[in-house]
Amino acid sequence: MTLSGDDKVALASAILTRAATDTDFLQLTIPGESWEFDFGYQTRWAMGYPSRSISWYLRRDAPDPNDPDQLHIEVRVFLDEPRATVFAEVGQRWFGKNRPLLTDTFRIHPRAPSYEELHDRIVTSVCSALLAYREALESVRTAQLLRAA
């Protein structure tokens, strides 16, 4: 599908608005983290050539590059067809010190018949991976506290 600049802007804005108002996404942030939806940047990017995608990110408000539990999530949605790439990792971002939160190709590279269904697939994948990671991290921290007591 080939879109004009105005059509790209409209599609990009609709995709970002849905993501930025999705309570499933928003409720998974913890203090010190936030989703970043740069509407201005994404609109400018969508209007440019050869841009075919927009992204949004889960980031720490004050990143610590040495934190082995730091999350890095980017959701990149392509504007040529309902498909995406989800980068979801935890750990330091260099020298192979990070590990993936998603390992299933269908969750990393989702496709769908519509952007609405694609959004739902992304939310399901990201939310389930975040919940599982946070539960595992909490279990480890609880075990450490019990051992220390």
C-alpha positions as CSV (number, residue, x, y, z in Angstrom):
1,M,0.0,0.0,0.0
2,T,1.4,3.4,-1.0
3,L,0.3,6.4,1.1
4,S,0.6,10.1,0.4
5,G,2.2,12.3,3.0
6,D,-1.2,13.4,4.4
7,D,-2.5,9.8,4.5
8,K,0.7,8.7,6.4
9,V,0.2,11.5,8.9
10,A,-3.4,10.5,9.5
11,L,-2.5,6.8,9.8
12,A,0.5,7.5,12.1
13,S,-1.6,9.8,14.3
14,A,-4.4,7.3,14.6
15,I,-2.0,4.5,15.5
16,L,-0.2,6.6,18.1
17,T,-3.4,7.9,19.6
18,R,-4.8,4.4,20.1
19,A,-1.5,3.3,21.7
20,A,-1.2,6.4,23.9
21,T,-4.7,5.9,25.3
22,D,-4.7,2.2,25.7
23,T,-5.1,1.5,29.4
24,D,-3.6,-2.0,29.0
25,F,-0.3,-0.4,28.0
26,L,-0.5,2.5,30.4
27,Q,-1.3,0.4,33.5
28,L,1.9,-1.6,33.1
29,T,4.3,1.3,33.8
30,I,5.8,1.4,37.2
31,P,7.1,4.5,39.0
32,G,10.1,5.8,37.1
33,E,9.0,4.4,33.7
34,S,6.9,5.9,31.0
35,W,5.7,5.3,27.5
36,E,7.1,7.9,25.0
37,F,4.8,8.9,22.2
38,D,6.4,11.7,20.3
39,F,3.5,12.8,18.1
40,G,5.4,15.7,16.5
41,Y,8.5,13.6,15.7
42,Q,6.4,10.7,14.4
43,T,4.3,12.9,12.2
44,R,7.4,14.6,10.7
45,W,9.0,11.1,10.2
46,A,5.8,9.8,8.6
47,M,5.8,12.6,6.1
48,G,9.5,12.0,5.0
49,Y,10.8,9.7,2.4
50,P,11.6,6.8,2.7
51,S,10.0,6.4,6.1
52,R,7.6,3.6,6.3
53,S,7.2,3.3,10.1
54,I,6.5,5.0,13.4
55,S,7.6,3.9,16.9
56,W,6.8,4.3,20.5
57,Y,8.9,3.3,23.5
58,L,8.8,2.3,27.1
59,R,11.7,4.0,28.8
60,R,13.0,4.8,32.3
61,D,12.6,8.4,33.2
62,A,16.2,8.3,34.5
63,P,18.0,5.6,32.6
64,D,20.8,3.7,34.3
65,P,22.9,1.9,31.7
66,N,24.4,-0.4,34.4
67,D,21.1,-1.6,35.7
68,P,20.7,-5.3,34.8
69,D,16.9,-5.1,35.2
70,Q,16.3,-2.1,33.0
71,L,13.6,-2.5,30.3
72,H,13.9,-1.4,26.7
73,I,10.8,-1.7,24.6
74,E,10.2,-0.2,21.1
75,V,7.1,-0.9,19.1
76,R,7.7,-0.1,15.5
77,V,4.6,-0.2,13.3
78,F,4.9,-0.1,9.5
79,L,2.6,2.2,7.5
80,D,2.7,0.1,4.3
81,E,0.7,-2.8,5.8
82,P,-0.5,-3.9,9.2
83,R,2.8,-5.3,10.6
84,A,5.2,-4.4,13.3
85,T,8.5,-5.2,14.9
86,V,8.6,-5.3,18.7
87,F,12.0,-4.9,20.3
88,A,11.6,-5.9,24.0
89,E,14.8,-6.5,26.1
90,V,15.9,-6.3,29.6
91,G,19.4,-5.5,30.9
92,Q,22.3,-3.4,29.8
93,R,22.2,-2.4,26.2
94,W,25.7,-3.3,25.1
95,F,28.1,-6.2,24.7
96,G,25.3,-8.8,24.6
97,K,24.4,-8.1,28.3
98,N,20.7,-7.8,27.5
99,R,18.2,-10.6,27.1
100,P,14.9,-10.7,25.1
101,L,11.5,-10.6,26.7
102,L,9.9,-11.9,23.5
103,T,11.2,-15.0,21.8
104,D,8.4,-16.1,19.6
105,T,8.7,-14.8,16.0
106,F,5.0,-14.1,15.8
107,R,5.2,-11.9,18.8
108,I,8.3,-10.1,17.7
109,H,7.0,-9.6,14.1
110,P,3.2,-9.5,14.4
111,R,1.1,-9.2,11.3
112,A,-2.7,-8.7,11.0
113,P,-5.5,-8.1,8.5
114,S,-6.0,-4.6,10.0
115,Y,-4.2,-2.0,12.2
116,E,-6.9,-2.5,14.9
117,E,-6.1,-6.2,15.1
118,L,-2.4,-5.5,14.9
119,H,-2.7,-3.2,17.9
120,D,-4.5,-5.9,19.9
121,R,-1.8,-8.4,19.1
122,I,0.9,-6.0,20.1
123,V,-0.8,-5.2,23.4
124,T,-1.3,-8.9,24.2
125,S,2.4,-9.7,23.4
126,V,3.9,-6.8,25.2
127,C,1.6,-6.9,28.3
128,S,2.0,-10.7,28.8
129,A,5.8,-10.4,28.5
130,L,6.0,-7.4,30.9
131,L,3.7,-9.1,33.4
132,A,5.7,-12.3,33.3
133,Y,9.0,-10.5,33.6
134,R,7.8,-8.3,36.5
135,E,6.4,-11.4,38.4
136,A,9.7,-13.2,37.9
137,L,11.7,-10.2,39.1
138,E,9.4,-9.8,42.2
139,S,9.9,-13.5,43.0
140,V,13.6,-13.1,42.9
141,R,13.6,-10.0,45.0
142,T,11.2,-11.7,47.6
143,A,13.5,-14.7,47.8
144,Q,16.5,-12.4,48.3
145,L,14.7,-10.6,51.1
146,L,13.7,-13.9,52.8
147,R,17.3,-15.1,52.6
148,A,18.6,-11.9,54.1
149,A,16.1,-12.0,57.0
